[in-house]
Amino acid sequence: MKPFLRFLALALLLTSCAGGEEGRGPSLLEARDFAITEVIGSDWIGNRFDFLLLIDAPVKPESALYHSRGQESSAIEKLSKLIPEVPEALLQEFLSESRVSHIKQAPSSNSIIQVVQKSQIDQEFDEAEGLPGPFWERFKEVRPKCAGIVKTSRVAYSHDLSQALIYLDWRCGGRCGTGNLVWLEFENDSWKILENRVTWIS
């Protein structure tokens, strides 16, 4: 089965389980993006936690390069140094501004990834007087089984939809977090991580 048809089948399965706004499930693109996020999230959660919170607002792909050295290098060159095996066309798509879709809802309430509005997290942070320490103390009291908050870039796909590249910004405390550039491949009806490169850690 061709990659696109596999994605279509996956999307139909996920949307059939979703409620969503006005009774509508996520789009095909959102379902595909979500499947990738779940694969990566399951690695982070392990056996200690039940779920991750995913903020519904994307981060810019350039965030993956925030801690990169070599100001004289282009963004493509910096990304190539992080994961040399990624095709240049996929790197260009990753940096492209053409993507307009992003995950706005979870396909299922039982998912390990729970989507939350950025405004809700911002409000909780403000109520904690804008300080990382009090915010995370309250966050962990309210959500003891949550592994933290993750923000992602929009997912970039190869032309044949067989590979994907995504950046994730995971926060688990005032001085706890990591940035990850993840390269994946769609094989045997599921996404597999080819490379998970840490770009920063705290």
N, C-alpha and C positions, 0 to 999 in steps of 0.2 A: 504494500500500500504506500502511495506517495505521501511525503511529509504533510502536505496541505490537507489531504483527506484524513490523515491521522488526527491532525489538529481539529478539524471540523467535527470528527466523532467525539473527541475529548470535550470540545466546547458544548456540544449538544448534551452530553452527559452532565456537565457541570451546571449548565443553565437550567436543566430540568429540576435540579435540587435547590435552586435559588429562589428567594422571595424577591428581594430588591425593592427599589422604589417603584411604586405604581405596579407592583406585581411582576416587574421585568427583571430578568437575570442579567448578568454581565454580558458584554458583547463577546464575539469570538476572540477579538484581540485581547480583551481583559482576561478572559478565561485562560488564554495561552500564557499571558504574563503571570497570572496567578499561579499556574501550575509550576512555573519556574521558581517563583518566590517560595512556594511550599517546599520544593526539593532542597533549596538552600537553608530555609528555616528549620527543617527537620534536623539538619546537621548541628545547628546551634542549640536547639532546645535540649536534645539528648533525653535523659531519663529524669532530670531534675525539675523540669518545668512542663506546663501544659500548652502554652501558647505564646505567640509574639504579637505585639501591637504594630500594625503597619499604618503609618500616617498617609492620608489620601493625597498628599501634595508631593510631586516628584522633586528630586534634587537635580541640579545641573550635572551633566556627565563630566564636566571639567572638575567637579569636586574630587574625582578619583585622582587628580593630579595635584591636589592642594599641597601635599608634602613632598612632591617630586623636586629633585634638584636639577640644575642645568637650565637656567632661564633662557639660554640661547636656543634650546631645542624646541621644535614644534610640538603641538599636542599629540600628533600622530607618532612622532618619534619617541615621546615619553611613554605613550601607551605600549608601543612596541617593545620597549625595554622592560616593562612590567610583565608582559606575556608575549614573548617573541613569536610564538607559533600562531597567533591569531592572524587570519588573513587581513590584509590592509583594507579591503573593501568593507569588512565588518567593522573595523576601527573607524572608518569614515562614516559609516552609518550610525555608529554609536555617538559620534560627535555632531551628527546632523540635527538640525532643529525641525526636521520634517514631521517627527512624531507628535501627535496631538492627544493620543489616548493614554490613560493611566488608570490603575486600579482604583475604583471608587467603592466597591463592595465585595464581600466575600461570597463565593459561590454557595457555601454551606455554613450554617451556624456551628457545625462541628469541626470546622477547619482549625488547624493549628495556627493559622494566621487570621487575626481579627483586625478588620479595618476600622480606624478611628479618624475622625476629622481633626485636622491640624488645629482648628479653633478650640476644640475641647482640651487638647494638651496645653495650648497656650494659656487658656483660662486657669487650668490647674497650676501651671507654673506661676502665674501672676498671684494666685491665691496663696501660694507658698512664699510670697514676698519676693519673687523673682530670683531666689537663691537655689542653686543646684542641690545643696544638701537637704534642706527641708522638702523640696519637691520630690526627691527620690525616696526620702523616708516615708512620705505620705503615699507615693506611688506603690511602694512595696507592701505597705500596710493594706491598701485597698486591693491590690492584685498580687498576692503572694505567689501565685503559680505562673506569673508572667515573666518571661526571660528578658524583657526590655522593650524598647521602642526601636523600630527600624524605619528608615526612609530609603527609598530606592530611586535610581534614575529610571527613565523610560527604558524598556528593553529594546536592544537593537538586534535585528535578525539578518541572517545571510539571505541572499537572493532566493535560494531554494528552501528557506525556512528550516534548514537542518542544523543550524548553529545559532547561538545567541550570546550576547554580551550584556552584562548588567553591573551596575555599581550599587553597593548597599552600605549605608551608614547606620551602624547598630550602636545604641546607647543603653547601658545597663546600670549607670550610676553617675555621680558627679565626676569621677575620674575613672570611669569604666566604659570602654567601648572599643570599636574597631571599624576600619573602613576596608571593604573587600571588593575587588574587581573579579568577577566570576565569568568564566567562559564555559559554555555548556554545549552539548550535542544531543540531538533527538535521535534515539536509537531504540529499536524494539519497543516502540509505542510509549516511550517515556524519556524524560530528560535525564542526562547523566552529566555530572560535573567533570570537565576536563582539566580545569585549573582554577584554583581559588587563591588569588594573590592578595595578601594583606598589604594595604597601602599605608596604614597607620594603626597604632594601637596605644591604648591608654589604660 
